[in-house]
Amino acid sequence: MLPTKAYAAPAPSVPLAPFDFERRDVGAHDVLIDIQFCGVCHSDLHQIRDEWGAGIFPMVPGHEIVGRVTQVGAQVKNFKVGDLAGVGCMVDSCRTCPSCQEGLEQYCETGMVGTYAGTEKETGRPTYGGYSSQIVVDEKYTLRVSEKLDLARVAPLLCAGITTYSPLRQWNVGAGHRVGVMGLGGLGHMAVKLAAAMGAEVTVLSTSPGKEADAKGLGAHKFVVTKDQAQLKSVNNYFDFIINTVSAPLDLASYLNLLRRDGTMILLGVPPEAPQVHAFNLIGKRRRIAGSLIGGIAETQEMLDFCAEHNIMSDIELIDIKDINEAYERMLKGDVKYRFVIDLATLK
């Protein structure tokens, strides 16, 4: 077993604190990664509060992991010691169901194994995430990371990047499409960058007029203040797609009216209460509401390669791990542009 340092939530809603545990030994198909940076996702906060239920405590969050390979198993083919590598939201799945066979492991029909708050299939031990010094992962669930990009800014691509990239690819977004992005946070700022790089016209839909300069700096072509009814009316029946990253309660009806005939709103955020939608908001223009969950391993690798090619990275604030509880409080207030990333050198 491999002694590992980390920060963990001892119990639901208890502040994170130093925590020592043991990783499994490196197996024949495993890689050992020395973690250098880990992004802080809003889902980390949901999980440590056990808001989604079935939490396993102590809980070591973190599923936006990048670092260097320090050991490989005897049968590992795609990684060698010294390589940069990443780990996203899952570390295993059944591998045999139709979804897994189609490279859509995130939709595994027996349930993917989360990078944290999950259970290892072979050992039955809890999985612990990236707020830690190292991680052991099967190479099939490990991603190659380019040396060309700022590694700290790459970390959030493993969740925020793939969560927004996957629906853009699924719906073949590109030149000639008009894309609205609701919310300019960790997910939203990546949606803007990616959709713009794919050639779409991008409009940020925000309640905050002060975010216009930032939105356009990220690549948005237009900005609409949704509290301004005249601005909102100006984009009625306008968008082919709306990427909805908002996790706060909101009235979907006013935003569905912004879709053109056959337009699609793709839900990525998870509000605390189920939204209410009248059928007429959909029927009248044959509009659709859809959802999307991260991406499979192959698609995540495709996303990382796309970002390396187009020099796309997250905008981040690098923090010391001892400041993680304060970072959570700031995240709740929207006081971050646009993703906290932990420097794991501060753990050692």
Summary of the structure (lengths in Angstrom):
residues: 348
radius of gyration: 20.0
end to end distance: 18.6
largest distance: 63.7
contacts: 1226
relative contact order: 0.16
helix: 29%
strand: 28%
